[in-house]
């Protein structure tokens, strides 16, 4: 078979860009996300806030215990087709325990809306959190945008557009989405090759003076997810004005459970994120 993306043929793209093929049970993974998110909302105050008029344009917000705290924003994964801000709440208790405010962003899922809409929603959610910082109680100058998988892509699309966030943490992100055109996910995302090129932040990284970025992936992920994370960090770090770019492999983790290390300060990733937030 001939190459369809870089040096990968169609079989290679399907293997590399379908992480569900590499875990025993995707339904079990998603059930755990749901259970952890539900438990967190039962244990801790979560405010549901609207950031727009569309019924999907809302977020969960957890205030910090002291005013002026940093805010960790999370954009969930699901290849733009699954999950919601409810699932993103699985991180809220651990973020709160470190003294941070926390926000889990909801957005429309494909195919109910085009990917352009999801990008616009993510950017407007950040607008809302910046504009509302004083009223909500977090520090608008210390907003950290994080995202997992497709959420990492959306975080990347924020990074090339918005100079205001203080730092980024991209967890198993996909920043060049051209290969998605060749996968079954595109039945829902409905990207043309032109769309995929236009909506790939990898080639559009901008100068963000002093803004650090962490990219990370699980030890047991495919080579392409590893490559994309390393390439994003390399390109971010190659811009002299930008803050430090750090690429971290999460030991023992795969594509779906690496997210748990994000706010676990005893893990390699979580310790790096805690240090990043502390130094903002």
C-alpha positions in Angstrom: 0.0 0.0 0.0 1.2 3.5 -0.8 1.7 6.2 1.9 -1.2 8.4 2.7 0.3 10.4 5.6 4.1 11.0 6.0 5.5 7.5 5.6 2.4 5.7 6.8 0.1 3.7 4.6 -3.6 3.5 5.4 -3.1 0.5 7.7 -0.4 2.4 9.6 -2.6 5.5 10.0 -5.4 3.3 11.3 -3.1 1.6 13.8 -1.4 4.8 15.0 -4.4 7.1 15.3 -7.0 4.8 16.8 -5.8 4.5 20.5 -8.9 2.5 21.4 -7.3 -0.4 19.5 -4.5 -0.5 22.1 -6.5 -0.9 25.3 -8.6 -3.9 26.5 -11.9 -2.1 26.7 -12.8 1.5 25.7 -16.3 1.2 27.4 -14.5 0.5 30.7 -12.3 3.5 30.3 -15.2 5.8 29.5 -17.2 4.3 32.4 -14.3 5.2 34.8 -14.2 8.7 33.5 -17.9 9.1 34.2 -17.7 7.6 37.6 -14.8 9.7 38.7 -16.5 12.9 37.4 -19.8 12.1 39.1 -18.0 11.4 42.4 -16.1 14.7 42.2 -19.2 16.7 41.6 -20.8 15.0 44.6 -17.8 15.7 46.9 -17.0 19.3 45.9 -18.9 22.5 44.9 -19.1 22.7 41.1 -20.8 25.7 39.5 -22.3 25.2 36.0 -21.7 28.4 34.1 -22.8 29.4 30.5 -20.2 31.0 28.3 -22.5 31.4 25.3 -26.1 31.0 24.0 -25.8 27.5 22.4 -27.1 24.8 24.8 -23.7 23.1 24.6 -21.8 26.2 25.7 -21.3 25.7 29.4 -18.5 24.7 31.8 -18.1 23.4 35.3 -16.2 25.8 37.6 -14.7 24.9 40.9 -13.5 28.0 42.9 -10.3 27.8 44.9 -10.4 28.3 48.6 -8.5 31.6 48.4 -9.0 34.5 46.0 -6.5 35.2 43.3 -5.5 31.5 42.8 -4.3 30.2 39.5 -7.0 28.5 37.2 -6.5 25.1 35.5 -8.7 24.9 32.5 -9.4 21.4 31.0 -10.6 20.5 27.5 -11.8 16.9 27.4 -10.9 14.3 24.7 -13.0 11.9 22.8 -11.9 12.7 19.2 -14.3 15.6 19.1 -17.2 13.0 19.1 -17.5 11.8 22.7 -17.5 12.8 26.4 -18.4 16.1 28.0 -17.4 18.6 30.7 -18.9 16.1 33.1 -16.1 13.7 32.5 -13.5 16.4 32.8 -14.5 16.8 36.4 -12.5 13.7 37.2 -9.5 16.2 37.7 -11.3 18.8 39.8 -10.7 17.4 43.3 -7.0 17.0 42.8 -6.7 20.4 41.3 -8.6 21.9 44.2 -6.4 20.1 46.7 -3.4 21.9 45.2 -5.1 25.3 45.8 -6.1 26.0 42.2 -9.4 27.0 40.7 -10.6 24.5 38.0 -12.8 24.7 34.9 -13.9 21.8 32.7 -15.1 23.1 29.3 -18.1 21.6 27.4 -18.4 21.9 23.7 -20.6 20.6 20.9 -19.7 17.2 19.6 -19.3 16.2 15.9 -21.2 15.6 13.8 -23.8 17.9 15.5 -21.5 20.8 14.7 -18.4 21.3 12.5 -14.9 21.3 14.1 -14.7 25.1 13.4 -17.5 25.5 15.9 -15.7 23.5 18.6 -12.6 25.6 18.1 -14.6 28.8 18.4 -16.4 27.5 21.5 -13.1 26.7 23.2 -11.8 30.1 22.5 -14.9 31.8 23.8 -14.8 29.8 26.9 -11.4 31.2 27.6 -12.7 34.7 26.9 -15.4 34.1 29.5 -12.9 32.9 32.1 -10.6 35.8 31.5 -13.4 38.4 31.6 -15.0 36.9 34.7 -11.8 36.3 36.7 -12.4 39.0 39.3 -16.0 37.9 39.9 -15.1 34.2 40.0 -12.1 34.7 42.2 -9.1 33.4 40.1 -6.2 35.3 38.7 -6.7 36.1 35.0 -2.9 36.4 34.7 -2.4 32.7 35.8 -4.7 30.7 33.6 -3.2 27.4 32.5 -5.0 25.7 29.5 -4.8 22.0 29.4 -6.4 19.4 27.1 -6.4 15.7 26.5 -6.2 14.1 23.0 -8.7 16.0 20.9 -8.8 18.5 23.8 -5.1 18.9 23.3 -5.8 19.9 19.7 -8.4 22.5 20.9 -5.8 23.8 23.4 -3.4 24.1 20.5 -5.9 26.1 18.6 -6.3 28.4 21.6 -2.5 28.8 21.8 -2.1 30.0 18.2 -4.9 32.6 18.7 -4.9 33.9 22.3 -1.8 35.5 24.0 -3.5 35.7 27.4 -3.1 32.2 29.0 0.0 31.9 31.1 0.9 28.3 30.3 -0.3 25.2 28.4 -0.3 21.5 29.2 -1.1 19.2 26.2 -1.8 15.6 27.1 -1.6 13.1 24.2 -2.6 15.9 21.9 -3.0 15.6 18.1 -1.8 18.9 16.6 -1.6 17.8 12.9 -5.0 16.4 12.2 -4.5 15.6 8.6 -4.3 11.8 9.3 -7.8 11.9 10.8 -9.1 12.4 7.3 -8.2 8.8 6.6 -9.8 7.2 9.7 -13.3 6.2 10.7 -13.5 9.1 13.1 -13.9 11.3 10.0 -17.3 9.9 9.4 -18.4 12.2 12.2 -15.8 15.0 12.1 -16.2 15.4 8.4 -13.0 17.1 7.5 -11.8 17.7 4.0 -8.1 17.7 3.5 -8.2 21.5 3.2 -10.1 21.7 6.5 -7.6 19.4 8.3 -4.7 21.5 7.1 -6.3 24.8 8.1 -7.3 23.5 11.5 -4.0 21.9 12.4 -2.2 24.2 14.9 1.2 22.4 14.5 2.4 24.6 11.6 0.9 27.8 13.1 2.6 28.0 16.5 3.0 31.7 17.3 5.3 33.7 19.6 4.0 33.6 23.2 6.6 35.6 25.1 7.5 33.9 28.4 4.6 31.3 28.1 5.8 27.8 29.0 4.3 24.6 27.6 4.3 21.0 28.6 3.5 18.2 26.2 3.1 14.6 27.5 2.1 11.2 26.3 1.9 7.7 27.9 4.7 5.2 27.7 2.4 2.7 26.0 1.1 5.1 23.3 1.7 4.8 19.6 4.7 6.3 18.0 2.7 9.0 16.2 1.2 10.4 19.4 4.7 10.5 20.9 6.1 12.1 17.7 3.4 14.8 17.6 3.9 15.7 21.3 7.7 16.0 20.8 7.4 17.9 17.6 5.0 20.4 19.2 7.4 21.0 22.1 10.3 21.3 19.7 8.5 23.9 17.6 7.3 25.8 20.6 10.8 25.9 22.1 12.4 27.0 18.8 10.7 30.4 19.1 13.2 32.4 21.2 10.6 34.5 23.0 8.5 31.6 24.2 8.8 30.1 27.6 10.3 26.7 28.2 8.9 23.7 26.3 9.0 20.4 28.1 8.2 17.0 26.6 7.4 14.3 29.2 6.7 10.6 28.7 4.4 9.3 31.5 5.8 6.0 32.8 3.4 3.0 32.7 0.5 5.0 31.1 -1.5 4.6 27.9 -3.5 7.1 25.9 -6.5 7.0 28.2 -5.1 6.8 31.7 -2.2 9.3 31.2 -4.7 12.0 32.1 -4.8 10.9 35.7 -1.2 12.0 36.2 -2.0 15.6 35.2 -3.0 16.7 38.7 -1.2 14.0 40.7 1.9 15.7 42.2 3.5 12.4 43.0 3.8 11.5 39.3 6.4 12.7 36.9 3.9 14.7 34.9 2.0 16.0 37.9 5.1 17.2 39.6 6.1 19.1 36.5 2.7 20.7 36.2 2.7 21.7 39.9 6.1 23.3 39.5 4.9 25.1 36.4 1.8 26.5 38.1 3.8 27.5 41.2 6.2 29.5 39.2 3.6 31.5 37.2 
